[in-house]
Amino acid sequence: MKKIFLLFVITMASISCSNAQKKEFSKKALKGILTNSDNKEVTFKEVLEKYKGKTLVIELWASWCGDCVGAMPKVKELQANNPEVAYVFISMDKTFDKWKAGIEKHQIKGDHYWVNDVDGMKGAFGKSIDLDWIPRYMVINKNGSIAIYRAIETDFDKINTTLKTL
């Protein structure tokens, strides 16, 4: 019985450590290739460097994602309540045209990037940031450290509270 209990404790500790809050992106994530709205490739690192010195909210989304579209009013409210924050939207759409149409249809304000990977969320970039659900939100502080690594559409209170402390 003691062995089973010990095994259980070790397993739970391993799981909780693997879900720990990350403070920086992996080298693989930083090398991730994104396409900007001018159809030019940039690395995720270049995107992050563009916002150095600013608080940044990143949303990973797709125009086909019902939860993403449903959360758009909350995102717009977040933007209205935090106008000094920069917003980057990284799309997991399957095609460039669908991505661009989604931005226009939902009138999404911010900078936009597209993950051009046939494997979508399960592709290299998605794996490098532990992407398991969209919409997914990340908050980066002015120093470039990750304040929130994993938030979903039900975490807007947490995101707002974090933004007020940065």
Backbone as CSV, one residue per row, in Angstrom:
resi,resn,N_x,N_y,N_z,CA_x,CA_y,CA_z,C_x,C_y,C_z
1,MET,0.816,-1.192,0.000,0.000,0.000,0.000,0.870,1.272,0.000
2,LYS,1.969,1.243,0.780,2.857,2.392,0.833,3.478,2.659,-0.535
3,LYS,3.800,1.591,-1.269,4.396,1.746,-2.590,3.407,2.402,-3.556
4,ILE,2.154,2.000,-3.478,1.124,2.589,-4.354,0.962,4.071,-4.024
5,PHE,0.906,4.395,-2.752,0.769,5.784,-2.340,1.969,6.613,-2.808
6,LEU,3.161,6.081,-2.628,4.375,6.765,-3.053,4.377,6.983,-4.565
7,LEU,3.975,5.975,-5.314,3.885,6.089,-6.764,2.882,7.174,-7.161
8,PHE,1.764,7.222,-6.454,0.746,8.242,-6.710,1.312,9.641,-6.460
9,VAL,1.996,9.834,-5.354,2.577,11.136,-5.013,3.611,11.554,-6.064
10,ILE,4.459,10.646,-6.474,5.478,10.950,-7.487,4.822,11.320,-8.815
11,THR,3.790,10.575,-9.194,3.073,10.861,-10.442,2.432,12.242,-10.397
12,MET,1.775,12.571,-9.300,1.118,13.878,-9.180,2.153,15.013,-9.193
13,ALA,3.261,14.817,-8.551,4.317,15.833,-8.543,4.866,16.051,-9.945
14,SER,5.028,14.984,-10.693,5.525,15.090,-12.073,4.550,15.857,-12.942
15,ILE,3.266,15.561,-12.790,2.242,16.245,-13.585,2.210,17.721,-13.242
16,SER,2.233,18.055,-11.967,2.155,19.467,-11.588,3.399,20.223,-12.034
17,CYS,4.544,19.597,-12.014,5.768,20.267,-12.484,5.742,20.486,-13.990
18,SER,5.163,19.547,-14.731,5.116,19.696,-16.180,4.149,20.788,-16.610
19,ASN,3.183,21.131,-15.737,2.225,22.195,-16.040,2.623,23.518,-15.396
20,ALA,3.836,23.608,-14.887,4.284,24.805,-14.193,4.300,26.000,-15.140
21,GLN,4.137,27.160,-14.568,4.145,28.400,-15.318,5.535,28.650,-15.898
22,LYS,5.631,28.785,-17.199,6.913,29.087,-17.837,7.149,30.591,-17.780
23,LYS,8.405,30.977,-17.658,8.773,32.391,-17.604,9.451,32.868,-18.883
24,GLU,9.860,31.908,-19.724,10.462,32.277,-21.001,10.150,31.198,-22.036
25,PHE,10.236,31.572,-23.292,9.958,30.636,-24.376,11.198,29.811,-24.696
26,SER,10.976,28.596,-25.151,12.080,27.723,-25.542,12.749,28.264,-26.812
27,LYS,13.968,27.819,-27.054,14.683,28.212,-28.275,13.906,27.772,-29.507
28,LYS,13.285,26.595,-29.414,12.498,26.081,-30.537,11.303,26.997,-30.823
29,ALA,10.625,27.458,-29.764,9.489,28.362,-29.946,9.947,29.669,-30.584
30,LEU,11.059,30.210,-30.109,11.558,31.482,-30.631,11.939,31.396,-32.105
31,LYS,12.339,30.213,-32.547,12.686,30.007,-33.958,11.467,29.724,-34.831
32,GLY,10.296,29.600,-34.195,9.075,29.297,-34.942,8.813,30.323,-36.033
33,ILE,8.415,29.827,-37.192,8.168,30.702,-38.349,6.686,31.049,-38.429
34,LEU,6.438,32.357,-38.523,5.086,32.880,-38.697,5.058,33.693,-39.980
35,THR,3.873,33.880,-40.519,3.696,34.724,-41.704,2.960,35.977,-41.262
36,ASN,3.489,37.148,-41.630,2.799,38.384,-41.256,1.728,38.729,-42.289
37,SER,1.000,39.798,-42.033,-0.121,40.150,-42.913,0.324,40.618,-44.295
38,ASP,1.622,40.889,-44.470,2.174,41.212,-45.791,2.694,39.968,-46.500
39,ASN,2.399,38.795,-45.935,2.794,37.489,-46.483,4.317,37.290,-46.467
40,LYS,4.969,37.866,-45.453,6.406,37.683,-45.274,6.636,36.852,-44.022
41,GLU,7.633,35.975,-44.060,7.938,35.126,-42.909,8.778,35.880,-41.884
42,VAL,8.418,35.674,-40.620,9.159,36.233,-39.494,9.245,35.155,-38.417
43,THR,10.211,35.279,-37.536,10.284,34.326,-36.432,9.457,34.858,-35.258
44,PHE,9.060,33.946,-34.405,8.341,34.324,-33.196,9.212,35.258,-32.346
45,LYS,10.509,35.017,-32.348,11.440,35.874,-31.612,11.371,37.309,-32.135
46,GLU,11.317,37.484,-33.460,11.217,38.827,-34.045,9.919,39.514,-33.630
47,VAL,8.848,38.743,-33.552,7.570,39.303,-33.117,7.706,39.803,-31.683
48,LEU,8.252,38.981,-30.808,8.409,39.363,-29.404,9.328,40.572,-29.251
49,GLU,10.402,40.612,-30.025,11.346,41.733,-29.947,10.697,43.052,-30.356
50,LYS,9.751,42.979,-31.260,9.032,44.174,-31.711,8.314,44.860,-30.545
51,TYR,7.948,44.091,-29.531,7.169,44.623,-28.415,7.964,44.744,-27.121
52,LYS,9.259,44.623,-27.213,10.099,44.758,-26.027,9.842,46.123,-25.390
53,GLY,9.652,46.135,-24.082,9.355,47.373,-23.371,7.869,47.645,-23.248
54,LYS,7.038,46.782,-23.834,5.583,46.930,-23.756,4.978,45.663,-23.165
55,THR,3.842,45.835,-22.515,3.071,44.672,-22.091,2.355,44.151,-23.331
56,LEU,2.343,42.840,-23.474,1.816,42.212,-24.686,0.845,41.096,-24.337
57,VAL,-0.298,41.091,-25.005,-1.233,39.970,-24.930,-1.197,39.274,-26.280
58,ILE,-0.981,37.965,-26.250,-0.971,37.154,-27.468,-2.182,36.239,-27.427
59,GLU,-2.944,36.240,-28.506,-4.052,35.287,-28.627,-3.757,34.355,-29.795
60,LEU,-3.850,33.065,-29.539,-3.791,32.058,-30.598,-5.230,31.680,-30.893
61,TRP,-5.599,31.732,-32.147,-7.000,31.557,-32.516,-7.099,31.009,-33.928
62,ALA,-8.329,30.823,-34.404,-8.599,30.478,-35.807,-10.019,30.925,-36.131
63,SER,-10.235,31.296,-37.373,-11.562,31.781,-37.778,-12.617,30.679,-37.742
64,TRP,-12.191,29.414,-37.820,-13.122,28.284,-37.791,-13.462,27.844,-36.365
65,CYS,-12.816,28.422,-35.381,-12.953,28.011,-33.978,-14.115,28.752,-33.311
66,GLY,-15.172,28.017,-32.984,-16.349,28.613,-32.350,-16.028,29.291,-31.025
67,ASP,-15.182,28.671,-30.205,-14.810,29.276,-28.927,-14.023,30.571,-29.135
68,CYS,-13.191,30.596,-30.171,-12.411,31.800,-30.478,-13.328,32.951,-30.873
69,VAL,-14.243,32.677,-31.779,-15.187,33.695,-32.240,-16.081,34.140,-31.078
70,GLY,-16.507,33.198,-30.264,-17.344,33.522,-29.114,-16.639,34.400,-28.088
71,ALA,-15.320,34.306,-28.011,-14.547,35.096,-27.048,-14.177,36.481,-27.571
72,MET,-14.417,36.750,-28.850,-14.013,38.036,-29.426,-14.587,39.252,-28.687
73,PRO,-15.846,39.246,-28.258,-16.330,40.408,-27.492,-15.526,40.638,-26.209
74,LYS,-15.097,39.580,-25.545,-14.276,39.715,-24.331,-12.896,40.272,-24.677
75,VAL,-12.356,39.863,-25.810,-11.061,40.385,-26.250,-11.185,41.885,-26.526
76,LYS,-12.248,42.276,-27.198,-12.455,43.695,-27.499,-12.645,44.501,-26.215
77,GLU,-13.314,43.925,-25.226,-13.476,44.571,-23.922,-12.112,44.701,-23.230
78,LEU,-11.314,43.656,-23.320,-9.963,43.670,-22.758,-9.141,44.798,-23.391
79,GLN,-9.242,44.932,-24.709,-8.521,45.979,-25.420,-9.000,47.369,-24.993
80,ALA,-10.309,47.537,-24.843,-10.864,48.832,-24.442,-10.420,49.214,-23.023
81,ASN,-10.347,48.215,-22.143,-9.963,48.473,-20.756,-8.457,48.594,-20.563
82,ASN,-7.684,48.166,-21.540,-6.216,48.173,-21.439,-5.606,48.686,-22.743
83,PRO,-5.871,49.952,-23.092,-5.413,50.462,-24.392,-3.897,50.604,-24.507
84,GLU,-3.181,50.630,-23.384,-1.728,50.769,-23.421,-1.020,49.451,-23.713
85,VAL,-1.779,48.375,-23.728,-1.238,47.039,-23.962,-1.238,46.758,-25.466
86,ALA,-0.203,46.086,-25.949,-0.133,45.669,-27.354,-0.813,44.305,-27.492
87,TYR,-1.450,44.079,-28.635,-2.182,42.834,-28.873,-1.701,42.196,-30.167
88,VAL,-1.338,40.924,-30.067,-0.889,40.149,-31.212,-1.796,38.937,-31.336
89,PHE,-2.246,38.692,-32.551,-3.129,37.558,-32.830,-2.390,36.606,-33.766
90,ILE,-2.248,35.375,-33.319,-1.566,34.354,-34.112,-2.606,33.317,-34.507
91,SER,-2.816,33.195,-35.803,-3.877,32.340,-36.324,-3.390,30.942,-36.679
92,MET,-4.245,29.986,-36.381,-4.004,28.597,-36.749,-4.882,28.206,-37.943
93,ASP,-5.383,29.198,-38.671,-6.215,28.911,-39.841,-5.459,28.060,-40.848
94,LYS,-6.200,27.340,-41.652,-5.599,26.402,-42.602,-5.057,27.093,-43.856
95,THR,-5.633,28.243,-44.233,-5.157,28.964,-45.418,-5.006,30.456,-45.125
96,PHE,-4.140,31.086,-45.885,-3.903,32.518,-45.779,-5.195,33.289,-46.004
97,ASP,-5.959,32.915,-47.027,-7.194,33.631,-47.363,-8.241,33.541,-46.259
98,LYS,-8.392,32.364,-45.652,-9.361,32.196,-44.549,-8.936,33.052,-43.358
99,TRP,-7.642,33.080,-43.090,-7.119,33.880,-41.995,-7.434,35.359,-42.214
100,LYS,-7.103,35.870,-43.401,-7.338,37.287,-43.707,-8.827,37.628,-43.651
101,ALA,-9.661,36.728,-44.164,-11.106,36.950,-44.136,-11.630,36.973,-42.693
102,GLY,-11.078,36.126,-41.834,-11.479,36.090,-40.429,-11.150,37.381,-39.699
103,ILE,-9.982,37.942,-39.985,-9.585,39.219,-39.371,-10.583,40.304,-39.756
104,GLU,-10.895,40.355,-41.043,-11.820,41.378,-41.538,-13.230,41.162,-41.002
105,LYS,-13.711,39.954,-41.064,-15.076,39.643,-40.622,-15.288,40.006,-39.154
106,HIS,-14.318,39.692,-38.314,-14.471,39.916,-36.878,-13.865,41.235,-36.416
107,GLN,-13.342,42.016,-37.370,-12.780,43.347,-37.096,-11.820,43.313,-35.905
108,ILE,-10.815,42.469,-36.030,-9.847,42.254,-34.949,-8.733,43.284,-35.056
109,LYS,-8.580,44.068,-34.018,-7.565,45.135,-33.985,-6.307,44.646,-33.279
110,GLY,-5.179,44.821,-33.926,-3.888,44.402,-33.378,-3.003,43.951,-34.516
111,ASP,-1.865,43.383,-34.179,-0.971,42.832,-35.194,-1.304,41.360,-35.402
112,HIS,-1.197,40.934,-36.640,-1.652,39.595,-37.000,-0.546,38.768,-37.649
113,TYR,-0.519,37.504,-37.241,0.433,36.534,-37.791,-0.299,35.221,-38.003
114,TRP,0.218,34.443,-38.925,-0.399,33.173,-39.300,0.645,32.070,-39.194
115,VAL,0.240,30.960,-38.602,1.107,29.785,-38.525,0.829,28.947,-39.767
116,ASN,1.726,29.020,-40.725,1.569,28.309,-41.990,2.171,26.909,-41.837
117,ASP,1.408,26.026,-41.225,1.881,24.668,-40.938,0.731,23.709,-41.232
118,VAL,0.941,22.770,-42.131,-0.128,21.831,-42.506,-0.630,21.029,-41.310
119,ASP,0.201,20.899,-40.274,-0.222,20.164,-39.084,-0.911,21.052,-38.059
120,GLY,-1.095,22.326,-38.404,-1.839,23.236,-37.545,-1.330,23.270,-36.120
121,MET,-2.262,23.119,-35.160,-1.917,23.184,-33.749,-0.919,22.110,-33.343
122,LYS,-0.934,20.995,-34.040,-0.036,19.893,-33.712,1.301,19.993,-34.454
123,GLY,1.492,21.085,-35.171,2.731,21.301,-35.905,3.854,21.767,-34.995
124,ALA,4.974,22.095,-35.603,6.193,22.449,-34.863,5.992,23.635,-33.922
125,PHE,5.374,24.710,-34.410,5.189,25.875,-33.548,4.219,25.555,-32.422
126,GLY,3.110,24.920,-32.740,2.138,24.552,-31.713,2.760,23.708,-30.613
127,LYS,3.545,22.726,-31.005,4.221,21.872,-30.021,5.210,22.677,-29.184
128,SER,5.887,23.623,-29.804,6.936,24.378,-29.097,6.368,25.276,-27.999
129,ILE,5.081,25.614,-28.087,4.451,26.441,-27.049,3.388,25.654,-26.281
130,ASP,3.410,24.329,-26.420,2.466,23.462,-25.692,1.014,23.809,-26.005
131,LEU,0.725,24.059,-27.270,-0.625,24.457,-27.670,-1.539,23.240,-27.694
132,ASP,-2.525,23.248,-26.814,-3.471,22.142,-26.744,-4.914,22.609,-26.859
133,TRP,-5.126,23.918,-26.965,-6.486,24.455,-27.030,-6.426,25.858,-27.589
134,ILE,-7.424,26.216,-28.374,-7.595,27.613,-28.772,-9.025,28.012,-28.469
135,PRO,-9.278,29.244,-28.133,-8.296,30.312,-28.021,-7.387,30.096,-26.817
136,ARG,-6.183,30.545,-26.983,-5.163,30.483,-25.928,-4.557,31.862,-25.819
137,TYR,-4.378,32.307,-24.605,-3.863,33.648,-24.343,-2.571,33.554,-23.544
138,MET,-1.646,34.427,-23.886,-0.396,34.561,-23.148,-0.183,36.043,-22.879
139,VAL,0.371,36.352,-21.725,0.677,37.735,-21.380,2.177,37.829,-21.123
140,ILE,2.798,38.802,-21.785,4.231,39.024,-21.678,4.429,40.394,-21.032
141,ASN,5.283,40.480,-20.013,5.500,41.770,-19.355,6.495,42.632,-20.138
142,LYS,6.718,43.842,-19.672,7.582,44.799,-20.377,9.034,44.326,-20.487
143,ASN,9.440,43.439,-19.593,10.806,42.914,-19.626,10.946,41.720,-20.556
144,GLY,9.832,41.277,-21.151,9.869,40.139,-22.055,9.662,38.800,-21.368
145,SER,9.380,38.821,-20.060,9.099,37.579,-19.334,7.623,37.226,-19.457
146,ILE,7.347,35.953,-19.403,5.970,35.483,-19.503,5.279,35.663,-18.159
147,ALA,4.194,36.430,-18.140,3.394,36.618,-16.924,2.302,35.553,-16.849
148,ILE,1.709,35.238,-18.004,0.740,34.135,-18.108,1.121,33.335,-19.337
149,TYR,1.344,32.059,-19.147,1.729,31.184,-20.260,0.515,30.511,-20.890
150,ARG,-0.446,30.147,-20.073,-1.598,29.413,-20.591,-2.875,29.926,-19.933
151,ALA,-3.680,30.606,-20.732,-5.013,31.022,-20.302,-5.962,30.715,-21.455
152,ILE,-7.207,30.411,-21.111,-8.214,30.130,-22.137,-9.360,31.128,-22.006
153,GLU,-10.402,30.942,-22.798,-11.473,31.932,-22.868,-12.229,32.131,-21.563
154,THR,-12.087,31.243,-20.614,-12.750,31.425,-19.318,-11.859,32.151,-18.314
155,ASP,-10.671,32.570,-18.721,-9.689,33.181,-17.814,-9.542,34.695,-17.967
156,PHE,-10.548,35.380,-18.490,-10.397,36.820,-18.718,-10.226,37.604,-17.424
157,ASP,-10.842,37.159,-16.329,-10.632,37.842,-15.051,-9.168,37.751,-14.642
158,LYS,-8.576,36.580,-14.817,-7.156,36.369,-14.495,-6.275,37.251,-15.386
159,ILE,-6.612,37.332,-16.658,-5.828,38.155,-17.587,-5.925,39.627,-17.186
160,ASN,-7.154,40.108,-16.919,-7.353,41.500,-16.512,-6.589,41.827,-15.238
161,THR,-6.687,40.945,-14.250,-5.984,41.162,-12.976,-4.480,41.224,-13.204
162,THR,-3.961,40.339,-14.018,-2.524,40.331,-14.315,-2.111,41.625,-15.013
163,LEU,-2.892,42.058,-15.989,-2.556,43.291,-16.713,-2.536,44.496,-15.777
164,LYS,-3.385,44.510,-14.792,-3.430,45.649,-13.847,-2.193,45.681,-12.945
165,THR,-1.534,44.525,-12.788,-0.362,44.477,-11.906,0.952,44.702,-12.663
166,LEU,0.908,44.699,-13.978,2.147,44.836,-14.769,2.460,46.303,-15.072
